[in-house]
Amino acid sequence: MQILGRRLAAVTAALAMSVTTGALVSPASAHSGASDETKKMPTATGYGGAVSTVDADASAAAIEVLRKGGNAVDAAVAAAATLGVTEPYSAGIGGGGYFVYYDAKSKRVSTIDGRETAPAKIKSDAFIDPKTKEPYKFTPDLVTSGVSVGVPGTPATWERALKRWGTLSLADALEPAIDVAEDGFVVDETFRQQTADNQLRFEAFTSTKDLYLHDGKLPEVGSVFKNPDLADTYQLLANKGMDAFYDGPLAKEIAKTVQNPPKSKDTTLPVPKGSMTEKDLENYKALDQDPTHVNYRGYDVYGMAPSSSGGTTVGESLNILDVFNLASLKADQPAVLHHYLEASALAFADRAKYVGDPAFVDVPTKALTDPIFGKERACELDPLHAAKKPVAAGDVKSYDGTCPVDPAALPDEKDTENISTTNMTVSDKWGNVVEYTLTIEQTGGSGIVVPGRGFLLNNELTDFSTVFDAADPNRIEPGKRPRSSMSPTILLKDDKPFLALGSPGGSTIITTVLQTLVNRIDLGMSIPDAIAAPRASQRNTASVTAEPAFIDKYGAALTSRFGHVLASSGDSFSSASEIGAATAIEFQKDGRVLAAAEPVRRGGGSAMVVKPAK
């Protein structure tokens, strides 16, 4: 099946110019050949299906699949594979993620856990420098290593999703991404800046230098970046299936790269070696599992169960907030935001104490999402004053909805989850919906490109606690999945989709999704406004991390009235100050869908619909 009748990379005018792998000397006029289809628009309303991603090429790939008769799952895999080309520092087949799917026929929500796993031979002291007997410096040392690489789950997720719910073959779903990898995409300021931010790490590996720092130079804004190695890798998977990734020469190359990273002779980074073997790849499985579920203001909210902490933490926060009549405070936004921040802190306390990989830890998912437990935790929320942080965890073994006296102790936790991830939302003409969050962890992952294969390996194992503690649910163990904050979320009303949303952002993913829901449901914002609104994140820490715009708008009231301490997330003019980068689709009563992405964060997202009008 020929999915694309045209090139998606918006570089028609540039393709006749001189191109080299990893960089291009052509000017920014390459954009002159762009069609309207590949221009970024943060909102789109219409019929027949929709998509919202961070990237116009990925959104266009999904829309073309939908127009050719594919469903939401087919389109999501096509978009995800394209993001592996155009957003390689945030996603790709070297990483993992979580896939949430609403099936319109059965009216059920299902999920796939495609989180990376620790190798079978990993040791509890894997993150300890044998020379110093102290933990490796987290960045750039530990994050730039073989020991940080988990067994990738993204390829298995695509295969499993297509097998369960898709209509296209893997080869057809990969075709748009192969097209973009071969023809190239236009480098924007974000891609160049992320390359520059990682230059020291990328220079540590010969294979990464060759791809992203061609001739030792950063890619120029407006140039066209090609990745023929990744096109060949995708074609291998298209021809032979995902067995070619998990069992065969490619698996051998991945294991070899992790065990003996292709270090540059002049790098000063230690680059600790990993222990991943071909057997680890052969044994990997993407897991089917039930979603989390809570009811909030009449909406059924479905999320990702552990190994992700997203569904339990968003769900518990909503159960806490459900106790309060926030609609009556609609005119007093600082008061609503105070409740949001305090509920988040309480849920994060329970996340730290209880949530890990359920194959290794007895995670009390049912209790954490129980509205009675949420009601009891709401007793700890003072509507007029911010509690001193960190707050203690609740007692999941004994609760009845009344105010407790002695909450359980809270462990000391250091958040090591990184912010670079990507998210997409897709719907089709039949009413099926996909919410999918995928990542390679750090911006640029481990920094290691598999030689000749065109993709970066993740550094997802740094999401485990750095120092082993037998009482820690997120302690490192062989075969275990590190705890994640990815929170792909679908809301139903009367068994029909109302809203689907998700975001990147490390542990701020949870608060981004939660705040967006509060903005939309309790403050009555439109979904584009709910996404665009300035953000703050309270993760049970002494201060609230807040975007500069949030501090400008709400800081004085939250500080003087409620006692919150706000800390800026960064310079107002820096992308590092941004919290999250959400995508969403809302399903309207008149049958239209409203796709929404970020208008500014990460350079703005790309929302598209199949048909703007009937």
Disulfide bonds with the S-S distance in Angstrom:
Cys379-Cys403 2.41
